[in-house]
Amino acid sequence: MRALLSGNEAIARGAYEAGIEVAAGYPGTPSSEILENVSSYKNIYSEWSVNEKVAMDAAAGAAYSGRRALVTTKQVGMNVLSDSLFYTAYTGLEAGLVVVTADDPGMFSSQNEQDNRHYAKLGKFPLLEPADSQECKDLIIKGIEISEQFDTPVVVRTTMRTSHSKSVVELGGDPAPPGDVGPFTRNMQKYNCMCLWSKKRHPVLEQRLLDLAEFAETYPYNRIHWGDRSLGIIASGVVYEYARQVFPKASFLKLGMVYPLPGKKIRQFADGVEKLLIIEELDPFIEEQVRAMGIDAVGKEIFPPCDELLPQTLQEIAEKHSLLPPKKKTPPITRDGDLPGRSPVLCAGCPHRSTFYLLNKMKLAVAGDIGCYNLGTLPPFNAQHTMGSMGASIGVLHGMGKSDLPEPAVCTIGDGTFFHAGIPPLLNMVHNHGKGTVIIMDNSTTAMTGHQDHPGNNYTLMGKPTREVDIENIVRALGVEKVISVDAFNVKAMGKALKECTACEGTAVLIAKGPCVFISRNPQPAYTVDADMCVACGTCAKAGCPATIKIDEINPKTKMKKAGIDPVLCIGCDICRQVCPTGAIQKPEER
Amino acid sequence: MPENSFKFLIAGVGGQGTVLASDILAEVGIRLGYDTKKSDILGLAVRGGSVVSHIQWAPKVHSPVLDEYDVDYLIGFEWLETLRRVTYIKPEGFILANDCRIDPMTVTSGQADYPAKESIMDDLNNAAAHVRIITGTQTALDLGNVLCFNIVVLGGLSKILGNEPDIWRDVIKDRVPSKILELNLTAYEKGRDLIK
């Protein structure tokens, strides 16, 4: 049976067919749909863990117990879980363990463009790269086989394009039903990384890499396709598909495993072609290894290390360096002036709006964090002045608080991010006499990545009811004395609480509570603007709502356009009415 | 397997339903016997940002991403977004533009002006041999749910492509939740009626 699947859907299918029994991860674009789809296979235990490291440890525990396990993460989540992934390379496992990292060349929704293939070299484990959805499925199954054959964790690296593109997949059969396991293996010399035992594991790891390199020589996903021998191309992942399209006649060595590399096969291919190209998106990971074998190749001197390497770019580079004859060019379409940009915006009805409206108005210094609320960085708010990694805002605020700034400082962090990495730095502020206001923007979901559950919710990924954890209780238990919880849709109360917290000498926490519009799903009738009362002052626009628009009617004195409200977008959250200084914005029944 | 190929680009605003539309379009390709690939932008961009989906039907598709000046059909869900992606259409291509304007924040905040419809039409006509406006949004509003405009537009596209309508209906039945299926099947027929 064939189906049109995204790479992420195919990975989930692969997990099912491979007989994976435990799957854990933390949501993050472009990886989030993997576990969401895994959760539709009811014979796999799946969970959103509080962060990637916890997911990795849980998967290790399952694999130590004899259950095949899967971890999913976006590329920067690998930084969080790597500490744990690296010990599994030393210990090996009782059952297969595959970690999927979804990288983001082009940085569609990430803070950096790191190439996670480097982790394979650093942590000393095999890394597979699928080129399309079929391979996404196949390489999870192969990954489990390699993991069990060589007693190692296996990493499968996708990119946004492999994860989010759909292509045809041949579905395989159902896995064998899970058997019994246990009792738990008590092999401390292997599974306890105490230095004296771990020291003996290191040579095992080195030998394993040599064995894997030998295995790679005949591994069917490393394959040569002989075409015109004047040009040979080594490529992996979706870039292989791009290159096949741009260079339809060339010879190819397509690598499905990029670490460790099949040295003999690469040499055979290089000897068989006149000119060797190595085409890689981001870093010269394969190229450096091939050059270290003493093989001459053309790579990063012509292909850029930044951004996606799309077919169009490949074509242009190939023409520039006379690797391909010029294509017939369509005269470019030109237009006068730039088009208005369209960045993502906080949704109409978003509970974060009041916070950013006030932070902008109060001109506070703000350490930001990762979530939808990073949109508070953009106009009209301009209200998050730093952002770096999950949970960083609280630590950064602490450092700001120790720097004798001439102004109060705050940080913004969402509920999901607080659970992920916000608790240790808040504990640190309490212990080390921190100064600053932590604003926890609790919208009751992991919103940006698609509304996944977290410990503040009363249900799990598999739909099981669970106990919801109260953030205020956690904050108080950490030892914070100044804690105020406020309705995020009450602008006045938010303003008062913010003033009170920022006047505090120590660590203060403001919990702004209001559900994400996608969670509450409770739209109210659209508001309206009385144009006679509107003075076109523009205050409502500072609340940055996509439903607040400008109409053609102008204030004759200022020549400014008056405000209107888009009846399709408005869900009646009331924030614009509260900020309007003239009472022109009205609830429908007040008219 | 058919020997010809089709390259489609859907341009819109996050939240307009471009992903559902591209899923349907890709699935129709499979059922017509083509190799099919598609690529969407997901994640943060869905919060009202500029979004685009690439879809291809061909005997064999390698890259899931399309080149500029190489697309056969540009399906625009919103005027500004149609114009933003006009560099993808090939000169002999077909632009199907939904009559819908959504002001971005840069316009509502007064930093930029929304281009006049006449100038947008000029640019579209300069770029492609065929430009067709479809009143998908108004038709969907008349049906009582603005969100189904994407299916109205797909209905129009299916008429332009001349495919067997039952294939499209079957795919819509498989992809749309049952409680809004009737609405969407009606939207599909209305879309076909809009293209004479």
Chai-1 contact restraints between the chains, C-beta under 6 A:
chainA,res_idxA,chainB,res_idxB,connection_type,confidence,min_distance_angstrom,max_distance_angstrom,comment,restraint_id
A,L4,B,A26,contact,1.0,0.0,6.0,A-B,restraint_1
A,L4,B,E27,contact,1.0,0.0,6.0,A-B,restraint_2
A,L4,B,I30,contact,1.0,0.0,6.0,A-B,restraint_3
A,T29,B,G43,contact,1.0,0.0,6.0,A-B,restraint_4
A,F108,B,I41,contact,1.0,0.0,6.0,A-B,restraint_5
A,S109,B,G43,contact,1.0,0.0,6.0,A-B,restraint_6
A,S109,B,L44,contact,1.0,0.0,6.0,A-B,restraint_7
A,H164,B,D40,contact,1.0,0.0,6.0,A-B,restraint_8
A,H164,B,L42,contact,1.0,0.0,6.0,A-B,restraint_9
A,S165,B,S39,contact,1.0,0.0,6.0,A-B,restraint_10
A,S165,B,P64,contact,1.0,0.0,6.0,A-B,restraint_11
A,K166,B,A26,contact,1.0,0.0,6.0,A-B,restraint_12
A,K166,B,K38,contact,1.0,0.0,6.0,A-B,restraint_13
A,S167,B,K37,contact,1.0,0.0,6.0,A-B,restraint_14
A,E241,B,H62,contact,1.0,0.0,6.0,A-B,restraint_15
A,E241,B,S63,contact,1.0,0.0,6.0,A-B,restraint_16
A,Y242,B,S63,contact,1.0,0.0,6.0,A-B,restraint_17
A,R244,B,H62,contact,1.0,0.0,6.0,A-B,restraint_18
A,Q245,B,H62,contact,1.0,0.0,6.0,A-B,restraint_19
A,Q245,B,S63,contact,1.0,0.0,6.0,A-B,restraint_20
A,L310,B,V65,contact,1.0,0.0,6.0,A-B,restraint_21
A,P311,B,S63,contact,1.0,0.0,6.0,A-B,restraint_22
A,P311,B,D67,contact,1.0,0.0,6.0,A-B,restraint_23
A,Q312,B,D67,contact,1.0,0.0,6.0,A-B,restraint_24
A,T330,B,Y69,contact,1.0,0.0,6.0,A-B,restraint_25
A,T330,B,P91,contact,1.0,0.0,6.0,A-B,restraint_26
A,I333,B,T87,contact,1.0,0.0,6.0,A-B,restraint_27
A,I333,B,A127,contact,1.0,0.0,6.0,A-B,restraint_28
A,R335,B,D123,contact,1.0,0.0,6.0,A-B,restraint_29
A,L339,B,R84,contact,1.0,0.0,6.0,A-B,restraint_30
A,P340,B,P104,contact,1.0,0.0,6.0,A-B,restraint_31
A,P340,B,T106,contact,1.0,0.0,6.0,A-B,restraint_32
A,P340,B,V107,contact,1.0,0.0,6.0,A-B,restraint_33
A,P340,B,A112,contact,1.0,0.0,6.0,A-B,restraint_34
A,G341,B,T106,contact,1.0,0.0,6.0,A-B,restraint_35
A,R342,B,G49,contact,1.0,0.0,6.0,A-B,restraint_36
A,R342,B,S50,contact,1.0,0.0,6.0,A-B,restraint_37
A,R342,B,P104,contact,1.0,0.0,6.0,A-B,restraint_38
A,S343,B,G49,contact,1.0,0.0,6.0,A-B,restraint_39
A,P344,B,L44,contact,1.0,0.0,6.0,A-B,restraint_40
A,P344,B,A45,contact,1.0,0.0,6.0,A-B,restraint_41
A,P344,B,R47,contact,1.0,0.0,6.0,A-B,restraint_42
A,P344,B,G48,contact,1.0,0.0,6.0,A-B,restraint_43
A,P344,B,G49,contact,1.0,0.0,6.0,A-B,restraint_44
A,V345,B,G48,contact,1.0,0.0,6.0,A-B,restraint_45
A,V345,B,M105,contact,1.0,0.0,6.0,A-B,restraint_46
A,P380,B,S109,contact,1.0,0.0,6.0,A-B,restraint_47
A,M448,B,L44,contact,1.0,0.0,6.0,A-B,restraint_48
A,A541,B,S109,contact,1.0,0.0,6.0,A-B,restraint_49
A,P546,B,G48,contact,1.0,0.0,6.0,A-B,restraint_50
A,I549,B,D103,contact,1.0,0.0,6.0,A-B,restraint_51
A,I549,B,T108,contact,1.0,0.0,6.0,A-B,restraint_52
A,K550,B,T108,contact,1.0,0.0,6.0,A-B,restraint_53
A,V568,B,V146,contact,1.0,0.0,6.0,A-B,restraint_54
